[in-house]
Amino acid sequence: MTENTLRVLVYSDDATVRRQVLLALGSRPHPDLPEIEYVEVATEPVVIQQMDGGQIDLAVLDGEAVPAGGMGIARQLTDELAQCPPLVVLTGRPQDAWLATWSRADAAVPQPIDPIQLASVVTGLLRSRVPAGS
């Protein structure tokens, strides 16, 4: 992360889902936040590698991804990373929010993605990563 950039990892095996997240959030989901640099990832091993690097400020994980779903990855990350950044899990439907709780994700957003809801959730979580006065 540079001083003026936040790094957001977007994981899904489906390029359409990754594109929907990027379009929903844009380059700056809120004027109070720095610009976002996206790291698009399609496989679990690359998610783990990127998160282990410690340069990710927030991750959006597709709970419906195959073969490794975002909820299982979220649980693994919270178990294994000492300083796990905030995690948002995209659920298949609103009723699956309880599964996101099991995954220890910081938030869950149902699909189809509501851009306003996703931006609100991500903005709230990213604010904790930005030093006051930035």
N, C-alpha and C positions, 0 to 999 in steps of 0.2 A: 504494500500500500504506500503510495506517495502521500504527501501531506494533503493533497487536494483530491484524492481518489479513494473510494472504498471498493474492495474486491468482493464480488458476490459470485459464488459458485452456483450454477444451475445444472442439476442432474436429472436427466431422463433419457431412456433409450429411444424415445420418440422425439425427433427433431421438431415436430409441430408443437409439442408441449413446451420445449425449450424456447421456441420462438414466441409463443403466447406469453410466457413469463417476461421475456425481454421487452415485448411490446407493451405489456401491462405496466412495467416499472419505468421504462424509458431510461434515459441517461442520468436523470436526477428525479427520483420520485417525490422529492419535497425540496422547496427552495432553501430550507435550513441545512440541507445535507450536501456534502461534496458530491461530485459526479461519481457514477458507478462504472467500474471496469468489470465486465462479465468474464467468467471462466466457464465455458460450456463443456459439460462432461456427459458421455454416453455410457460409461461402464463403471462398475463398482471399484475395480482396482485403481482407476485414475482418480475417483473421488477420494479414496483413502490416501493416495499419494499426495494429492493437492492439499488435503486437510492436514496431513502430517507435516507439510511444509510450513505451516503456521502463518501463511500470508493471506488467509481468507477471513473476511469480516463477518460474513453471513452465508449460509447455504440454503438453497431452496431445493428440496428433494422430492421427486415424484414417487408417491406411495404406490402407484400403479405400474412402476417400471418393472421390466422383466429382463433377466431372471432375478435380479436383486432389487427388491422394493425399497423405496426411500425410508420406510418406517424401520425396517431392520437395520439399514445403514445408520439411521439416526441413533438408534439404541447402541449400536457398536461404537459410534463416535463418542457419545456421551460417556460410555464405559471406559474407553481407551485414551481419550485426549484429556490431559490435565487442564488445559485452557480451551475448551471447546467453544467455538463461536456460536452465536444464536443459530438455531435450525428451524426452518419452516417446512412442514410436510404438506404436500398436495394430496388430499384424500380423494377417493373415487366418488364420494358422496358425503353430504353433511353428517349422516348417521355414523360415519367412520371416525369421527373426532375422538372417540374413546380409544381407538387404536393408536392415534397419535399421542395420547397421554401415555400409553404403554411404552411408546418409542422414546419417551423423554424429550420430544421436540418442544421447542419453546412456543410454537404456534402451529395451527392447522388451518388450511384454506381448502375448501372443497372445489372440485372441478365440476362443471366448466368454470374456469377462472373468471372471477369478477375483478376487473382491474382496480376498481376503487378499494375493494376489500384487501386485495393483495398489497397494494401500495401503502395502505394504512398500517397493516401488520408489519411490513418490512421497514417502513419509516420508524415506527415505534421501537423496533429491535435495533436498528442501526444507530439511533440516537445514543444508545448506551455505549457505542463504539467510537463516538466522536468527542474529543475533548471539549470542554466548555470553552466558548469564545472562538471556536473554529468557524 
